[in-house]
């Protein structure tokens, strides 16, 4: 099933939403909602008492808030919320966001009520493959176990090299949760029991850039999600800049406009 139209409701800006449902009404059903908008997307604070949900964007970061916690979710992760968990999710302009609704909890997320979940690349590819109007129902249902099986909680700590991704991936995941984290390269290396040179080399190998530049790019990307909701000064603080002027200068170098210019928000 696929429906296409302008969707408002809990989405802050009207967006084009495509719906793809397989086995709806059954415990094994899956509903995939794909949102696209030229301006920022915001899924307002609310709760869903009947369905579990996870959000994923292949094209940028998500800012997710639940309780007093705010986390930033990159393309390698999803944001998970069990039914009845109040939450809010925001995305930047020109992003694609998938919102997946389930009646069953994925096996890897049993007992995990809300927060960041690792999303396996193969599961992400499958999700995109069934988000099409000509997908046969049996294909969508067949993909569901692998999609759900690709989700697992993201550890809150940095104590090892990460599952096959190297030391840089472990640090990158921690920073994605909190771009304002002031931990230095040397301090991260100490936590991982490696030398700073080793960690720097791993960042270059994994991401093609230095730790410092990668963190700057992360902070600026996170800021584009927040600028719709907060003042420039508050955004600067939330993404780790010591002063508003430093943030404005970095933003201008990266995007060619000021944070308040509005061009990145619609």
Helices and strands as residue ranges (DSSP letters): E 2-7, E 15-22, E 30-36, E 41-46, E 52-56, E 62-66, E 69-73, E 77-81, E 87-91, E 96-102, G 107-109, E 114-119, H 121-130, H 137-149, E 151-153, H 166-177, H 185-192, H 196-207, H 211-226, H 232-238, H 244-255, G 259-261, G 263-265
